[in-house]
């Protein structure tokens, strides 16, 4: 688009008669007329017209031009045709900029390569190839014919592929083909792009995720296997702001226990004892995610002493506990209907919501959880009117037990059918894939917190490659991660990607900051220790409101360089864990009412739990 305050110029593309002064400009702009648009803008709004506002150029008369040597020289040059020549030179320069210009070194390498290629040192040339005696290059149509040398081919592909932003092989091939050619060019480009390490790290997967569905085993009796999870971020009512959900994987009966989101592993065990164990006994299997309350030494040792197998899902794979996740969706829907706009009424409505959930027919078992657990439906206000006694079928004493056993067998069969159907549809959204121990794979950065790549929009999609050191199952693998990555090393197969490369296994993966590194731009600073804490504003990180800050002493710097850093910058460092353990003052601050109030307002700035403890 060309903007001008001289309105007649907008008619130049369609004007039949063009003046002498316009001819040089039209000759330059003619090649752009097909997609160029000339727009008129009012002079007072046109900032580019500043030169015409100069006072010394206000009155241009013949006398003023003669008395001004600079202006006189300009007009003389114009009359001599120098101006037209400058425009012609400019047009040629612009045209040359649109074509690839090979440097002298590359041309020399190509010319020397012809001497090593048998196709060019014989008496005949490939069909359609001609020699340019001025440059020593062989051409096929308008493209340079590249000799059959892998070094030159790889150099050309690397240059075009990297400078173009690592496009796919088709775009890379199209760009190279504009200026160069050699047999099997497309095949070579495709192979190069497939093995490009940078592409494998920065590009997302476009196919279906790896891993077919593997349903959990069906238990044979109620409450033999249970799953647990938390519903959090509820309005605080009487000290409760969360719900502990416990679901039987056979009968689908669920208990919804109000609690606080800061509950620790010991308090979790007490809740389970008071609300589940006293009603249904001890389960053989307990399914949960990788919540710190489940992974704590106390809870693991407790389950070990009780002979209960603790089945934890892989990191960031909620499908492992889909039973509880689906239960959450239903109970939240029921509560949403009960409380409507009075959200603080959720606690008083929770008991009725639990009854409604357990009294509804579950689609997987074909019965309500009450029937699956007790063999009959509970009495409700709608059942207060009993039918006549003579039409009620008489049952033997042992028929209730037989009916309950029959219901359990029927439910087991129904669950097998439901799981098979669920697996069929789930597998349509995934791709079967297997990895072997010793194989190198790329790890998705989707759930990793990386200090050296803070922006999720432009961070690398994958890191690696990392070697598989153990195959936990067909869908979970343990990786050999660097010691500075403070994450659980077992990952679901959907977070992994096959690594393609001809490079040796000694290739160094992308740098991942260690737990004591702080990254600012291109500089890495190491945390020596944390020496104090406070609650104050931190405008550099948060525009408004207070934050939990820690005074950091940097490795290799004196105390004058100490700085206050927000919790989000230090939470993954070893020094922070050490400070938490030794600072009684900090632990008392966490238990104060002031901190709890700030935590409910600014959850990310004031965490409720630290290392699994409130």
C-alpha positions in Angstrom: 0.0 0.0 0.0 1.3 3.5 -1.0 -0.2 6.5 1.0 -0.1 10.0 -0.5 -1.7 13.3 0.2 -1.7 14.2 -3.5 -5.1 12.9 -4.6 -4.5 12.8 -8.4 -1.7 10.2 -7.9 -4.3 7.5 -7.1 -5.3 7.6 -10.8 -1.8 6.8 -12.1 -2.4 3.1 -12.6 -5.4 3.8 -14.9 -4.4 7.2 -16.3 -4.1 7.0 -20.2 -1.6 9.9 -20.5 1.3 10.2 -18.1 3.5 13.3 -17.7 7.3 13.4 -18.1 7.9 13.5 -14.4 5.7 10.5 -13.7 7.3 8.2 -16.3 10.4 7.2 -14.1 8.2 6.4 -11.1 5.6 4.5 -13.2 8.5 2.4 -14.7 9.7 1.4 -11.2 6.2 0.8 -9.7 4.7 -1.0 -12.8 6.0 -4.4 -11.6 4.1 -4.0 -8.3 0.9 -2.6 -9.8 -0.8 -6.0 -9.8 -1.0 -6.1 -6.0 -0.2 -2.5 -4.9 -2.8 0.0 -3.9 -2.4 3.8 -3.8 -4.5 5.4 -1.1 -5.1 9.1 -0.5 -4.8 10.6 2.9 -5.4 14.2 4.0 -2.2 16.2 4.2 -2.7 17.3 7.8 -3.0 13.6 8.7 0.0 12.5 6.6 3.1 12.4 8.9 5.4 11.4 6.0 5.0 14.9 4.4 7.1 16.7 7.0 9.7 17.9 4.5 7.2 20.0 2.6 6.5 21.9 5.8 10.0 23.3 6.0 10.0 27.1 6.1 13.0 27.4 3.7 11.1 25.4 1.1 7.8 27.4 1.5 8.3 29.6 -1.6 10.1 28.0 -4.5 10.6 30.6 -7.2 13.1 30.6 -10.1 15.1 33.2 -8.2 15.2 31.2 -5.0 16.4 28.1 -6.8 19.2 30.0 -8.6 20.3 31.5 -5.3 20.3 28.1 -3.6 23.3 26.0 -4.9 21.9 22.7 -3.5 18.5 23.1 -5.2 20.2 24.3 -8.4 22.4 21.2 -8.5 19.3 19.0 -8.0 17.4 20.5 -10.9 20.5 20.3 -13.1 20.9 16.6 -12.4 17.3 16.0 -13.1 17.5 17.7 -16.5 20.7 15.7 -17.3 18.9 12.4 -16.7 20.9 11.5 -13.6 17.7 11.1 -11.6 16.3 8.6 -14.1 19.5 6.6 -13.9 19.4 6.5 -10.1 15.8 5.1 -10.3 17.0 2.5 -12.8 19.8 1.4 -10.5 17.4 1.2 -7.6 15.0 -0.9 -9.6 17.8 -3.3 -10.5 18.9 -3.5 -6.9 15.5 -4.4 -5.7 15.2 -7.1 -8.4 18.5 -8.6 -7.5 17.5 -8.8 -3.8 14.7 -11.2 -4.7 17.1 -13.8 -6.0 19.5 -16.0 -4.0 23.1 -14.9 -4.3 25.6 -17.7 -3.7 28.8 -16.7 -2.0 32.1 -17.3 -3.6 33.1 -20.1 -1.3 30.0 -22.1 -2.1 30.5 -21.7 -5.8 34.1 -22.8 -5.4 33.0 -25.9 -3.5 30.4 -26.8 -6.1 33.0 -26.4 -9.0 35.5 -28.5 -7.1 32.8 -31.1 -6.5 32.3 -31.5 -10.3 35.8 -32.9 -10.5 34.9 -35.7 -8.0 31.6 -36.6 -9.6 31.8 -39.2 -12.4 28.9 -37.6 -14.2 30.9 -34.5 -14.9 34.5 -35.7 -15.5 33.6 -37.9 -18.5 32.9 -37.1 -22.1 29.1 -36.9 -21.8 26.9 -34.8 -19.4 23.5 -35.7 -17.9 20.6 -34.9 -20.2 19.6 -31.3 -20.3 22.8 -30.0 -18.5 24.8 -27.1 -19.9 28.1 -25.6 -18.7 28.5 -21.9 -18.0 32.2 -21.2 -19.0 32.2 -17.9 -17.1 31.5 -19.4 -13.7 32.3 -23.1 -14.2 28.8 -24.1 -13.0 26.6 -26.7 -14.7 23.0 -25.7 -15.1 19.8 -27.6 -15.8 17.2 -25.0 -17.1 17.5 -22.2 -14.6 18.9 -24.3 -11.6 22.4 -25.1 -10.6 23.1 -28.8 -10.9 24.7 -29.9 -7.6 27.4 -32.6 -7.8 26.9 -35.9 -6.0 28.7 -35.0 -2.8 27.0 -35.5 0.5 28.8 -32.6 2.2 27.6 -30.0 -0.3 24.0 -31.4 -0.3 23.9 -31.4 3.5 25.3 -27.9 3.6 22.6 -26.6 1.2 19.7 -28.4 2.9 20.9 -27.2 6.4 21.2 -23.6 5.2 17.8 -23.5 3.6 16.0 -25.5 6.3 17.5 -23.5 9.3 17.2 -20.0 7.9 13.6 -20.7 6.9 12.6 -21.5 10.4 12.6 -25.3 10.2 9.6 -25.8 7.9 8.4 -29.3 6.8 10.2 -31.2 4.1 7.8 -30.1 1.3 8.4 -26.4 1.9 12.2 -26.9 2.3 12.2 -28.9 -0.9 10.3 -26.1 -2.8 12.7 -23.4 -1.6 15.8 -25.4 -2.6 14.3 -26.3 -6.0 14.1 -22.6 -6.9 17.9 -22.4 -7.4 19.4 -25.9 -7.1 18.8 -29.4 -8.4 20.2 -32.9 -8.0 18.7 -36.4 -8.5 16.6 -37.6 -5.5 16.5 -34.1 -4.0 13.1 -34.6 -2.5 14.1 -37.9 -0.9 17.2 -36.3 0.6 15.3 -33.4 2.0 12.6 -35.6 3.5 15.3 -37.8 5.2 17.1 -34.7 6.6 14.0 -33.1 8.0 12.9 -36.3 9.7 16.3 -36.6 11.5 16.5 -32.9 12.4 16.9 -32.7 16.2 15.7 -29.2 16.4 12.4 -30.0 14.5 11.7 -32.9 16.9 12.0 -30.5 19.8 10.1 -27.5 18.6 7.2 -29.1 16.6 4.1 -30.6 18.1 2.8 -34.0 17.1 0.0 -34.0 14.5 -0.9 -37.6 14.8 -3.0 -39.4 17.5 -1.3 -39.8 20.9 0.5 -43.1 21.6 -1.0 -45.7 23.9 -4.1 -47.8 23.6 -6.5 -48.0 26.6 -5.9 -50.6 29.3 -8.9 -50.8 31.7 -8.3 -51.6 35.3 -9.2 -55.1 36.5 -12.8 -55.7 37.7 -13.0 -56.6 41.4 -15.2 -59.4 42.5 -16.8 -57.9 45.7 -17.8 -54.4 46.8 -15.2 -52.1 48.4 -12.4 -54.5 47.5 -11.0 -51.8 45.3 -11.5 -48.1 45.8 -10.4 -44.8 44.2 -9.8 -41.5 45.9 -9.4 -37.9 44.8 -10.1 -34.3 45.9 -12.5 -31.6 44.7 -10.9 -28.3 45.7 -11.4 -24.5 45.3 -14.8 -24.5 46.9 -16.1 -21.6 49.0 -14.8 -21.8 52.5 -17.7 -22.8 54.8 -17.1 -23.6 58.5 -13.4 -24.3 57.7 -14.2 -26.7 54.8 -13.2 -25.8 51.2 -12.7 -29.2 49.6 -14.3 -32.6 49.2 -12.6 -36.0 49.6 -14.2 -38.4 47.1 -14.0 -42.2 47.7 -15.6 -44.5 45.1 -16.0 -48.3 45.1 -14.9 -49.5 41.6 -17.4 -52.3 41.6 -20.7 -51.0 43.1 -19.8 -47.4 42.1 -21.0 -46.2 45.5 -19.3 -43.0 46.6 -18.8 -41.1 49.8 -18.2 -37.3 49.6 -16.3 -36.2 52.7 -16.0 -32.4 53.5 -12.5 -31.4 54.4 -9.9 -28.7 54.1 -7.6 -28.5 51.0 -4.6 -28.2 53.4 -5.2 -31.7 54.8 -2.0 -33.7 55.2 -1.4 -37.4 54.9 -2.1 -38.1 58.6 -5.4 -36.2 58.5 -6.2 -38.0 55.3 -5.7 -41.4 57.0 -8.1 -40.3 59.8 -10.7 -39.2 57.3 -10.5 -42.6 55.6 -10.7 -44.5 58.9 -13.8 -42.5 60.1 -15.8 -42.5 56.9 -14.8 -45.5 54.9 -13.1 -48.2 57.0 -15.7 -48.1 59.7 -18.5 -48.7 57.1 -16.9 -51.1 54.6 -13.7 -52.4 56.0 -10.2 -52.4 54.5 -9.9 -52.5 50.7 -7.2 -54.5 49.0 -6.5 -51.8 46.3 -6.5 -48.1 46.6 -6.3 -46.1 43.4 -5.2 -42.4 43.3 -3.1 -39.8 41.5 0.3 -38.6 42.4 -0.9 -36.2 45.1 1.8 -35.5 47.7 -0.5 -36.8 50.4 -0.5 -40.3 48.7 3.2 -40.3 47.9 4.3 -39.3 51.4 6.3 -41.9 53.4 3.6 -42.0 56.1 0.8 -42.9 53.8 2.8 -45.4 51.9 4.0 -47.1 55.1 0.4 -47.1 56.4 -0.9 -48.8 53.3 2.0 -51.3 53.5 1.2 -52.2 57.1 -2.5 -52.6 56.3 -1.6 -54.9 53.4 -3.3 -52.6 50.9 -1.8 -52.1 47.5 -1.4 -48.4 46.7 -2.0 -48.0 42.9 -0.8 -44.5 41.8 -1.3 -43.2 38.3 1.5 -41.9 36.1 2.1 -38.2 36.2 -0.5 -36.0 34.5 -2.6 -38.9 33.3 -6.0 -38.6 35.0 -7.4 -41.4 32.8 -5.8 -43.9 35.2 -8.4 -42.7 37.8 -11.2 -42.1 35.3 -13.7 -43.7 37.7 -13.3 -40.8 40.3 -12.9 -38.1 37.6 -16.3 -39.1 36.1 -17.8 -39.2 39.6 -16.6 -35.6 40.2 -18.4 -34.4 37.1 -21.6 -35.9 38.3 -21.5 -34.7 41.9 -20.5 -31.2 40.8 -23.5 -31.2 38.4 -25.8 -32.3 41.3 -24.4 -29.6 43.7 -24.7 -27.0 40.9 -28.4 -27.8 40.7 -28.9 -27.8 44.5 -27.1 -24.6 45.4 -27.9 -22.5 42.3 -26.6 -19.0 43.1 -26.0 -19.6 46.8 -22.6 -21.2 46.5 -22.0 -21.1 50.3 -24.8 -23.6 50.6 -22.7 -26.5 49.1 -21.8 -28.0 52.5 -25.4 -28.3 53.8 -26.4 -29.8 50.4 -23.6 -32.3 50.3 -25.5 -35.1 52.2 -28.5 -34.9 49.9 -26.2 -34.8 46.9 -24.5 -38.0 48.0 -27.8 -39.8 48.5 -29.0 -38.6 45.0 -25.8 -39.9 43.4 -25.9 -43.3 45.0 -29.7 -43.7 44.4 -29.4 -43.0 40.6 -28.8 -45.9 38.2 -25.2 -46.1 37.0 -24.8 -46.6 33.3 -21.9 -49.1 33.6 -23.5 -51.5 36.0 -27.2 -51.1 35.1 -28.2 -50.6 38.8 -28.0 -47.9 41.4 -25.0 -48.1 43.8 -27.4 -48.8 46.7 -28.7 -51.9 44.9 -25.2 -53.0 44.0 -24.0 -52.6 47.5 -27.0 -53.7 49.6 -29.3 -55.6 47.2 -32.2 -53.2 47.5 -33.2 -49.5 46.9 -33.5 -47.3 50.0 -36.9 -46.0 51.1 -37.6 -42.4 50.0 -40.6 -40.1 50.6 -42.1 -41.4 47.3 -42.1 -45.0 48.7 -44.1 -44.2 51.9 -47.3 -45.6 50.4 -46.8 -49.4 50.4 -48.7 -51.7 48.0 -51.2 -54.2 49.5 -49.5 -57.1 51.3 -51.1 -59.8 49.2 -49.5 -58.6 46.0 -46.0 -58.4 47.5 -44.0 -61.5 46.5 -43.0 -63.6 49.5 -39.3 -64.2 49.8 -37.4 -66.9 51.7 -34.8 -65.8 54.2 -31.9 -67.0 52.1 -33.3 -65.4 48.9 -32.0 -61.9 49.9 -28.4 -63.2 50.0 -28.9 -65.1 46.8 -30.3 -62.0 45.1 -27.3 -60.0 46.3 -24.8 -62.5 45.0 -26.7 -62.6 41.7 -26.6 -58.9 41.5 -22.8 -58.9 42.1 -22.2 -61.5 39.4 -24.4 -59.5 37.0 -22.5 -56.3 37.8 -19.2 -57.9 37.1 -20.4 -59.1 33.7 -21.8 -55.6 33.0 -18.5 -53.9 33.9 -16.6 -56.2 31.6 -18.9 -55.3 28.8 -18.8 -51.5 29.7 -15.0 -51.5 29.9 -14.7 -53.3 26.5 -16.9 -50.7 24.9 -15.0 -47.9 26.5 -11.7 -49.3 25.3 -13.1 -49.6 21.8 -13.9 -46.0 21.6 -10.9 -44.8 23.5 -8.5 -46.7 21.1 -10.0 -44.8 18.1 -8.4 -41.7 19.5 -4.9 -43.2 20.0 -2.1 -45.0 18.1 -0.7 -48.3 19.3 3.0 -48.0 20.1 5.7 -49.8 22.0 9.1 -48.7 23.2 11.9 -51.0 24.4 14.4 -50.6 27.2 17.5 -48.7 25.9 15.6 -46.8 23.3 15.9 -43.0 23.2 12.7 -40.9 23.2 11.7 -37.3 23.4 9.8 -36.1 26.5 6.9 -33.6 26.2 7.4 -30.3 28.0 3.6 -29.9 28.4 3.6 -30.3 32.2 7.2 -29.3 33.0 8.1 -26.1 34.8 11.2 -24.7 33.1 13.0 -21.7 34.4 15.0 -21.2 31.2 11.9 -21.2 29.1 9.2 -19.4 31.0 6.8 -18.8 28.2 4.6 -21.8 27.2 3.8 -20.2 23.9 7.3 -20.3 22.5 9.0 -23.0 24.6 10.3 -26.2 23.0 7.6 -28.9 22.6 9.9 -31.7 23.6 13.2 -32.2 25.4 15.6 -35.0 25.0 16.5 -37.5 23.9 16.4 -39.6 27.1 17.0 -43.3 27.4 14.3 -45.7 28.7 15.8 -47.5 31.6 12.7 -49.5 32.7 9.4 -50.6 31.3 6.9 -50.3 34.0 4.0 -51.5 31.8 3.1 -51.3 28.1 2.0 -47.7 28.7 4.4 -46.4 31.4 8.2 -46.0 31.1 10.9 -44.8 33.4 13.5 -42.5 31.8 17.1 -41.7 32.7 16.6 -38.0 33.4 19.3 -35.5 34.4 19.8 -35.2 38.2 18.7 -31.6 38.1 15.2 -32.4 36.9 13.1 -32.7 40.0 10.2 -34.7 38.5 9.0 -38.2 38.8 10.9 -40.2 36.1 7.9 -42.4 35.1 5.8 -41.1 32.3 2.8 -42.2 30.3 3.5 -43.2 26.7 1.3 -40.3 25.4 4.0 -37.9 26.7 6.8 -39.6 24.8 7.8 -39.4 21.1 10.1 -41.5 19.1 13.5 -39.9 18.5 15.0 -40.2 15.0 18.7 -39.5 14.6 21.9 -40.9 13.2 23.9 -39.1 15.9 25.7 -41.1 18.7 24.1 -41.6 22.0 26.5 -39.2 23.6 24.5 -36.3 22.2 23.8 -33.7 24.9 20.1 -32.9 25.5 18.8 -29.3 25.8 20.0 -27.6 28.9 17.5 -27.8 31.7 18.1 -25.5 34.7 19.1 -27.3 37.9 17.1 -26.9 41.0 19.4 -24.2 42.3 19.5 -22.2 39.0 17.8 -18.8 38.4 17.6 -17.8 34.8 17.5 -14.1 33.7 17.9 -13.6 30.0 21.2 -15.3 28.9 22.7 -15.3 32.4 22.4 -18.1 35.0 22.7 -17.2 38.7 23.1 -19.9 41.3 21.3 -19.7 44.7 23.7 -20.0 47.6 21.1 -19.8 50.3 17.8 -18.3 51.4 18.3 -16.1 54.5 14.9 -14.4 55.2 11.3 -14.0 54.1 8.5 -11.4 54.2 5.1 -10.5 52.7 5.3 -7.4 50.5 4.5 -6.0 47.1 6.7 -7.1 44.2 5.8 -4.9 41.1 8.4 -6.6 38.9 6.4 -9.9 39.1 2.9 -8.9 40.1 1.2 -5.6 39.2 -1.0 -5.5 42.2 -1.3 -7.1 45.6 1.3 -8.6 48.0 3.4 -11.7 47.5 5.4 -14.1 49.6 9.1 -13.0 49.1 12.4 -14.6 50.1 15.7 -13.0 50.4 18.2 -14.8 48.2 22.0 -14.9 48.6 23.7 -15.6 45.3 26.6 -17.9 44.7 29.8 -15.8 44.1 28.3 -12.5 45.1 28.5 -10.5 48.4 25.6 -9.5 50.5 25.1 -6.2 48.6 23.8 -8.3 45.7 21.1 -10.1 47.8 17.7 -9.7 46.3 14.1 -10.4 47.2 12.5 -13.1 45.0 8.9 -14.3 44.9 8.0 -17.8 45.9 7.5 -18.9 42.3 11.2 -18.3 41.6 12.6 -20.3 44.5 10.1 -23.0 45.1 12.0 -25.7 43.1 15.4 -25.0 44.7 17.0 -27.2 47.3 17.7 -24.1 49.3 14.0 -23.4 49.7 13.4 -26.9 51.1 16.3 -26.4 53.6 15.0 -23.0 54.6 11.5 -24.5 55.2 12.9 -27.2 57.5 15.1 -24.9 59.6 13.0 -21.7 59.9 10.5 -22.0 62.7 9.4 -18.4 62.0 8.4 -19.3 58.5 6.4 -22.3 59.5 4.6 -20.2 62.1 3.7 -17.6 59.4 2.1 -20.3 57.3 -0.2 -21.2 60.2 -1.3 -17.6 60.9 -4.7 -16.4 60.0 -3.2 -13.5 58.0 -1.4 -16.0 55.7 -4.5 -18.2 55.3 -6.5 -15.1 54.3 -3.9 -14.1 51.7 -3.7 -17.7 50.5 -7.4 -17.8 49.7 -7.1 -14.5 47.7 -3.7 -15.1 46.0 -3.4 -18.9 45.7 -0.4 -18.9 43.4 1.5 -16.4 45.5 0.8 -18.0 48.9 0.6 -21.8 48.6 -1.4 -23.7 51.2 0.9 -26.7 51.4 4.7 -27.1 51.3 6.3 -30.5 50.5 3.0 -32.2 51.4 2.6 -30.4 54.7 0.3 -27.4 55.6 
